[in-house]
Amino acid sequence: MDNNNSSILILGRQPQLAIAELEALYGPEKLQPIGENVARLELPCEKVDFQRLGGSIKLAQQLTVVNSRRWPELLASLKEAIPQYAQNLPEGKLKLGISIYNVSCDLASLNRSMFSLKKDIKNSGRSVRIIPNKALSLNSAQVLYNKLTSDLGLEIIVIGSQQNSIIAVTKKEQDIDAYSARDHQRPKRDSKVGMLPPKLAQTIVNLADRGPAGNETKTLLDPFCGTGVILQEASLMGFKTYGTDIDQRMIDYSRENLEWLADNTNQPINFTLELRDAMKDRWDQPFDVVAGETYLGRPLSSEPDTATMQKIVQDCNHIHKKFLENIASQIKPGTPLALAVPVWRIKNQYIHLPVLDHLEEIGYTEASFVHVKSKLIYRREDQIVGRELVILNKADN
């Protein structure tokens, strides 16, 4: 197989958010979306800070391109190349898995192919155990449990791309156990203020801190810090964090959670927490970027009547308008903001905050992306209240 310096990323269930995150961090010129759930970065894997990416589930090194999308021809390339690649791995019994994306192949054919590849590898003098596929692609638990990113592990990824296919080998897999621990094991959680997933929190921080990381330590403000999920993820990325909330209970929860994080990661967490009303108070501490999940309004388990929905939107819009006006008067031109604000799915249509149509009047410019043209919305299919990610800069005065 021919090495090259491109990385392949397999994206999570919200691929548009993942593409925006990658573009924000690495620039549009290095990024090429492939289908709906794959992206290529013109960077070697060692230069991709995979641990801080919330929207990508696999990082792989591109090995070669095959001028076909037909599985029999792809299998022939794999049968020639994988035994050769395996010879460069350390001595010992290998573990082999294959994941297929955007290539037409049924599960039975894939598993038969795996046994054929096993025979070829054994004939080359290497002992190997194959990981049977329950679907065309292995999930994170299968990759991690079977240690396919270890020295003796090998997950081959095959990706259909227009007229050809990319073959890559997985280097890193999203650490689902670490995410689960940060989500479910932290001491304070509160469903009434929303349950922001740590992966989404990472994406929000990355969309706020656009561009490659420098050597300076930045301070991130979360003006609606809640139980501290944004502060938690930003701290792990190396930020100093400054969290404020109108509710003293949330300040106490954030403090306990951040202290728990410091104890469980054995690293210092530099944070400041203060009681503040984001609609009218001043922030005393300096900060460089703003990231957070704002007030999402009351939770809804069923679609409300029109009058109730109008009242919910009106109340949320008032809070957001006052907050955006207040913080605009306190920040420097160019200060980046990434906010998860409420969006509602009613009768198969989205209802957005009206203030988002008047951002320029308040003093903001909205960021745009080369590779993403749609709104950045995070929601499950059964949810009425979702999150819209709004990426802003304070405009020049």
N, C-alpha and C positions, 0 to 999 in steps of 0.2 A: 504494500500500500504506500501511496505517496503522502508524506506529511505535508501539511501547510499550516499557516498561522491563523486560520479561521476557527472561531468557536461557534458551536451550535447550542441554542437554548430551546428546551421544550417548555412551553408556557402553560400556566395554570388555567383554571376554568374561566378566568376573566382576561382573555388574551389581549384585548385592547388596552387594558390598564398596564399589562406587562410590557407591551410595546412602548407605551408612553414613558414608562419608568426607564427602560433601556435607552430610549432616545434622550431623555433628560440627563442621564448619567454619562453617556458615551457619545452623544451627538448623532444626528441623522445620517451623516455621511458614512459612518462605520456600520450602519444597521440596515439589514435587509430582511423584512418579513417574508416567510415562506409559507404559503397557505394560511390557515387560521391559527395554528397552534405551535408554530416553529419560527425561530428567527436566527439569522446568521449575524455574528459580529466579526468584523475584520480586526480581531485581536486574539492573541494566544490565550489559552485558558488561564494561565498564571497571572494575567493582567485583568481578569474579570473578578471583581469582588463579589463572588457568588453569595456569600453568607449574608450580605445586606439586601439581596434582591427578594422582595416579597412575592413577585408575580411569576417567577420562573422556577420550575421544579427539577430540571436536569440541566447540567452543563456538560457538554461533550466536545471533544476535539475532532474536528473534521479530518478525515483520513484521505478520502478520495471521492471522485464523482464518476458515476457510471452512466453512460449514454443510453439509458433505458429506464422505463418504469414498470416493466413486466417482471413478475416475480421469478420465473424460471431463469431469466438472464441475470437477475440480481443474485439469485442463489448460486449460480455458476461463478460469479465474481467472488462471493463470500467463501465458497469452497476452495478457491485458489488462494485467497488472501489471508483468511483467518488462521490456518495452520502456520503460515509464515510468520504472522504477527505473534502467535502464541510462543514461538521459539525465542522471542526476545523477553519473555516474562520469566520471573524467578523460578527455580526448580520447585516442584511440588504439584499437587493435584489442582487443576484449574476448575473454576466454576464459570459456566458460560450461559448468558441470557441474551435474548434478542427482542428488541422492540421495533415495531413498524408503524410509521405514520404516513398517511396520504399515499399508500401503495395498496393496490387491490390484491388481497391474499386472504383466503379463509383460514380459520384457526387450525383446522385439521391439517391443512397443507403446511402451515408454519411449523407445527409440532413434528410432522414427518421430516421436514427439512432439518430440524434441530438434531434428530437422531442421525441423519446423514452427515451433518457437520461433525457430530461427535465421533463417528467412525473415521472421518478424514483426519481429525486431530489425533486420535489414538494411533492411526497409521503413521503419523509423523513422529511418534515416539513420546507423546505427552498424554498423561492421564487427565481425564476431564469428567466433571459432572455437569449435566445440563439442567437448567431451571425451566420446567415446563410452563407454557403460557396458558393462563386462564382467559386472557384477552390478547389482542394483537400487540399491546404494549404492557410492559411490566410496571406496576405501580411502585410508589416510593417504598412502601413497606417490604415488598419483595426484593427490591434492589438492596435496601439496607440490611434486612435480615440475612440475606444470602451473601453479603459482603462483596457485591459485584464491583465496588469501587476500590477494593483493596488490591494489594500487589498480585494476588492470585485470582482476582475476580476480573470478569470481562463482560460488560454489557455492550453489545453492538447495536447501534441505532441505524435504521434504514429509513430515509425520508424522501418521499416523492416530491420533485420540484419541477414543475412545468414539463419539459421534455426529457429530463434526466432525473437521477436520484443521487442523494448524498449518503455516504457511509461514514459513520462517526463512532467514536468509543466514549462512553460516559466516564467523566472524571469526578464529578461531584453530584450528589443527590440532595434534595431539600431535606433538612433534618426535622422530620415530623415529630420526633420525640421531644426535641428541644422546644419547638413551637407549642406542643401540647402542654409541656411543663409551664411555660411562661403564661399560657392562657388559663389553665385549670388549677395549677398548684399555687399560684400567688395567693396570699392570704385574704385579700379583699376583692370581691367582685360584686357588681350590682346590676341586675338586668334592667332596672328602671331607667338607668342612664345610657343603656345600650351596651352591647357586648362587642366592642371593636376587635376584630381578629388581629393578632400580632402581625400576620403577613400583610394585611391591608395597611396597618400602621407603618410598616417599613416602606411600603410604596408611597404613602403620603409624605413621609420624611424625604424620600428620594426625589419626589416631584417638587418639593420645596427647595431642596439643596441641589439645584441643577448644576451640572458640570462636574468634572473630575475633582476629587478631593484634594485639597492643598495641605500644606503642613500646619496651618493655623488651626487652633481649636475654636470652633464657632459655638455660639450660644443660641439655642432654639427655644422659642416661646410657644407654649400651648396655652391659649387664653381660656379654653374650656377643658381643663385637664381631666376632669372626671376621676376615674380610678388610676390614671397614669399610664395607660398603654402606650400612647405616643411618646411620653417621657422615657418609658422603659426601653422601647426600641431605639430611640435616638441616643440614649445613653450607651447602649451596646455598640452603636456606630461611632462613638467617640465624641459626641456632642456634650457640652455643658447644657443642662436643661433648666428651664424656668417655667414652672407651671402655676397657673392661677385658675381660680374657680369661684363662683358666687356662693358655693355651699361649703361650709367648714368641714362637713363630714367627708366630702370628696377630697379636700386637702389632707385630712387625716388618713384616708384610704390610700391616696397616692404616696404619702410618706411611708406608710407601712409596706406597701408593695415595692417601692424603690429600695428600702432598707433590706427587704427580703432578697431582691435581685442582687444587691451588692454581696450579701452573705453567700448566695448560691452560685455566683459566678467568680468569686474571689478576685474581683476587680473593683477599684474605687468608682463610685457613682457620684458625680458632681452635680447636685441639683439644688434649686431654690424653689420654695413653695410659698405662695401668698394668697390671701383672700382678696379677690377683686371682682367687681362687676364689670364685665367686658363691654357693656353698653355705655359706661360713663366714667369709669375710674382711669387713672394713669398708671402705667407700668414704670416702677422706679428703677428697675435693673436694665442695663443695656442688653440688646439681643440683635442677632444677625438675620435670622430667618423665623418665619411664623408657620407652624404646622399644627393641625388639630382637627378633631371632629367637633362640630358645633352642636347646638341644640337641635335635635331631630324632631321635636314635637312629641305629641302623645303617641304611644304605640297603638297600632290598629290591627285587629285580627280579622276584620271584615270591612268591606267598603262602606264608608259613612254616607249619609244623605248629603245632598248638595250644600245645604246651609252649614252643616257641621264641617264639611270639607273646606268651605270658604273661610270659616272661622279659624280652622287649624292653620291654613296657609297664611292668612292675615297675621295671626299671632307670631308665627315663625318669621315671616318676612319683616315684621317690625323689629324683632330682636336682631336679625342679621343686618338690617339697614343701619340701626343704631351702632352696632359693633363695628361695621366697616367704616362708618363715618368717624367713630371715636379713634380707632387705631390709625386711620389715615392721617389724622392730625398729629400723630406722635412718631411716625417712622420716616426714615429718609427715602428719597426717590431711589428706585431700583430695588428696594427691599422685597424679597420674594415671599409669597404666601401660598400655601397649599392647604385647602380646607375641604373637609368632607361635610357637605351640607345636605339637608333633606331633599328628596325627590319622591313623588308619589305616583304609583301606577294605578290608575283608576279607569275602568272600562277600556282596558288595552291601550291607554294613552298616558304619557307622562305629564305630570303637573310640576313645573319648576318654580322656584322662588322668583317672584316678579322683580326683585331687586337686581337679579343677575342681568336683566336687560338694561340696567342703568349704571353699570360699573364705571364707565368713563366719567359720568357726571359726579361720582363720588371721589374720583381721583385714582382710578386703577386702569391698567391695561391687562387684558387676558392673554395668557400664553397660548400659542398655537403649536401644533406638531405637524411635521412633514408626513409621518407615516400613520397618523391617526386623525381622521376627520370627524368622527362621531363624538358625542358627549361621553365623558368618562363616568360611567354609572356602574355601581357595585350593588347587586341585589340578587337574591334567590328568586326562582320562578314564582314561589308562593308568597312572596313578600309584597305588601302594599307600600310600606315605607322603605325606601332604599337610600343610598348615599350617592350624591353626585360630587365628583372631585373637581374643584374649581381651582385653577392655577393662575395666580395673579402676580403682578408687580406694581409697586407704588409708582405712579406716573410722575414725570418731572413736573415741578410746580410751574 
